[in-house]
Amino acid sequence: MKSLIPQETIDQRIFLIRGERVILDCDLAQLYGVSTKRLNEQVRRNAARFPGDFVFRLSVRDAESLRSQIATSKTGRGGRRYLPYAFTEHGAIMAANVLNSERAVKMSVFVVRAFIKLRKYLSDNKVLAHKLAELEKKLTDRLDDHEEIILNIIAEIKKLMAPPSESPKRRIGFHL
């Protein structure tokens, strides 16, 4: 089974949507060896097993932002008629349970491992992200100082560029 589906293939199918790491119904169906129609049919038939934190339907905006990434055709040209479902880690496990096929059960282990690997990767990089944020703040603070200096220089240049003020002209010669 491991040689059929490399772990990297599963990792690439996990997206971050609405702050959740999810796998789309078409990708999950392919991994589990069933049609997308059959997977979605089982989700609808077992709706009580799939609360909102397990599976949700993408909005039009979500689907449009992913269209280039998931390489689906435009609607009306043989593409999907309905917006795809997005399965969280728990939803993917529940889908394997309702499908009740041997391949789905085996593949669910790989899907869960992919979610765990992604979670570990993100937690390892939190420290790096924090340090990057600190560096960005320092640079921003320095830019503020530089901006102030630049504004002062521009103000002085404007003073030099301004025409001289009209001072009363002194008359030449003796004055009585």
C-alpha positions as CSV (number, residue, x, y, z in Angstrom):
1,M,0.0,0.0,0.0
2,K,2.8,2.4,0.9
3,S,4.4,1.9,-2.5
4,L,1.1,2.7,-4.3
5,I,0.6,6.1,-2.6
6,P,3.7,8.0,-1.4
7,Q,3.2,10.0,1.7
8,E,4.2,13.2,-0.2
9,T,1.2,12.7,-2.5
10,I,-1.1,12.8,0.5
11,D,0.7,15.7,2.0
12,Q,0.2,17.8,-1.2
13,R,-3.5,17.2,-1.0
14,I,-4.0,18.8,2.4
15,F,-5.0,22.5,2.2
16,L,-5.5,25.2,4.8
17,I,-9.0,26.6,4.4
18,R,-10.8,28.8,6.9
19,G,-8.0,28.1,9.4
20,E,-8.5,24.3,9.2
21,R,-6.2,21.7,7.5
22,V,-8.5,19.8,5.2
23,I,-8.5,17.4,2.3
24,L,-11.1,17.8,-0.5
25,D,-13.7,15.1,-1.2
26,C,-12.3,14.3,-4.7
27,D,-8.8,13.7,-3.3
28,L,-10.1,11.7,-0.3
29,A,-12.3,9.6,-2.6
30,Q,-9.4,8.8,-4.9
31,L,-7.2,7.8,-1.9
32,Y,-10.0,5.6,-0.6
33,G,-10.6,4.0,-4.0
34,V,-14.2,5.2,-4.4
35,S,-15.9,7.7,-6.6
36,T,-16.5,11.2,-5.3
37,K,-20.2,10.7,-5.8
38,R,-20.2,7.6,-3.6
39,L,-18.2,9.3,-0.8
40,N,-20.5,12.4,-0.8
41,E,-23.5,10.1,-0.9
42,Q,-22.3,8.3,2.3
43,V,-21.6,11.7,4.0
44,R,-25.2,12.8,3.2
45,R,-26.7,9.4,4.4
46,N,-24.6,9.5,7.6
47,A,-25.0,13.3,8.3
48,A,-25.1,12.7,12.1
49,R,-21.5,11.4,12.0
50,F,-20.2,14.5,10.2
51,P,-20.7,17.6,12.3
52,G,-19.4,21.0,11.0
53,D,-15.9,20.5,12.5
54,F,-15.5,17.2,10.6
55,V,-16.7,18.3,7.2
56,F,-17.9,21.4,5.5
57,R,-18.9,22.5,2.0
58,L,-16.6,25.1,0.5
59,S,-18.0,28.5,-0.3
60,V,-17.8,29.9,-3.9
61,R,-15.0,32.1,-2.7
62,D,-13.1,29.2,-1.2
63,A,-13.5,27.1,-4.4
64,E,-12.4,29.9,-6.6
65,S,-9.2,30.5,-4.6
66,L,-8.4,26.8,-4.9
67,R,-9.4,26.3,-8.5
68,S,-5.9,26.7,-9.9
69,Q,-4.4,24.5,-7.2
70,I,-6.8,21.6,-7.6
71,A,-7.0,22.0,-11.4
72,T,-10.7,21.6,-11.9
73,S,-12.4,22.8,-15.0
74,K,-14.8,25.7,-15.1
75,T,-18.5,25.0,-14.4
76,G,-20.5,24.4,-17.5
77,R,-17.5,22.7,-19.2
78,G,-17.7,19.3,-17.7
79,G,-16.6,20.4,-14.2
80,R,-18.3,19.9,-10.9
81,R,-21.8,20.9,-10.5
82,Y,-21.7,21.2,-6.7
83,L,-19.1,22.8,-4.4
84,P,-16.7,20.3,-2.9
85,Y,-16.7,19.1,0.7
86,A,-13.6,19.7,2.8
87,F,-12.8,17.0,5.4
88,T,-10.8,17.7,8.5
89,E,-8.6,14.9,10.0
90,H,-11.5,13.6,12.0
91,G,-13.8,13.8,9.0
92,A,-11.4,11.8,6.9
93,I,-11.3,9.0,9.6
94,M,-15.1,9.0,9.8
95,A,-15.4,8.8,6.0
96,A,-13.2,5.7,6.1
97,N,-15.6,4.2,8.7
98,V,-18.8,4.9,6.7
99,L,-17.3,3.6,3.5
100,N,-16.3,0.4,5.2
101,S,-13.9,-0.8,2.5
102,E,-10.6,-2.4,3.2
103,R,-8.7,0.1,1.2
104,A,-10.4,3.0,2.9
105,V,-9.4,1.7,6.3
106,K,-5.8,1.2,5.3
107,M,-5.6,4.6,3.6
108,S,-7.1,6.4,6.6
109,V,-3.9,5.5,8.5
110,F,-1.8,7.3,5.8
111,V,-4.1,10.3,5.8
112,V,-3.9,10.6,9.6
113,R,-0.1,10.4,9.4
114,A,-0.1,13.2,6.8
115,F,-2.2,15.4,9.1
116,I,0.1,14.6,12.1
117,K,3.2,15.4,10.0
118,L,1.8,18.7,8.9
119,R,0.8,19.6,12.5
120,K,4.3,18.8,13.7
121,Y,5.9,20.8,10.9
122,L,3.7,23.8,11.8
123,S,4.4,23.6,15.5
124,D,8.2,23.3,14.8
125,N,8.1,26.4,12.8
126,K,6.2,28.5,15.3
127,V,9.5,29.5,17.0
128,L,10.9,30.5,13.6
129,A,7.8,32.5,12.8
130,H,8.0,34.3,16.2
131,K,11.7,35.2,15.6
132,L,10.8,36.4,12.1
133,A,8.0,38.6,13.6
134,E,10.4,40.1,16.1
135,L,12.9,40.9,13.3
136,E,10.2,42.5,11.2
137,K,9.2,44.7,14.1
138,K,12.8,45.8,14.6
139,L,13.1,46.7,11.0
140,T,9.8,48.6,11.1
141,D,11.0,50.5,14.1
142,R,14.2,51.4,12.3
143,L,12.3,52.4,9.2
144,D,10.2,54.8,11.3
145,D,13.4,56.4,12.6
146,H,14.7,56.7,9.0
147,E,11.5,58.0,7.7
148,E,11.6,60.8,10.3
149,I,15.1,61.7,9.3
150,I,14.2,61.7,5.6
151,L,11.1,63.9,6.3
152,N,13.4,66.4,8.1
153,I,15.8,66.4,5.2
154,I,13.0,67.0,2.7
155,A,11.6,69.9,4.9
156,E,15.1,71.6,4.9
157,I,15.4,71.1,1.1
158,K,12.0,72.7,0.6
159,K,13.1,75.7,2.7
160,L,16.1,76.1,0.4
161,M,14.0,75.8,-2.7
162,A,11.5,78.4,-1.6
163,P,11.9,81.8,-3.2
164,P,13.6,84.4,-0.9
165,S,11.3,86.5,1.1
166,E,10.9,90.1,-0.2
167,S,12.8,92.3,2.2
168,P,12.5,96.1,1.9
169,K,15.1,97.4,-0.5
170,R,17.6,99.8,0.8
171,R,17.9,102.9,-1.2
172,I,21.3,103.7,-2.5
173,G,23.0,106.9,-1.5
174,F,22.4,109.4,1.3
175,H,19.1,109.5,3.0
176,L,17.7,112.6,4.7
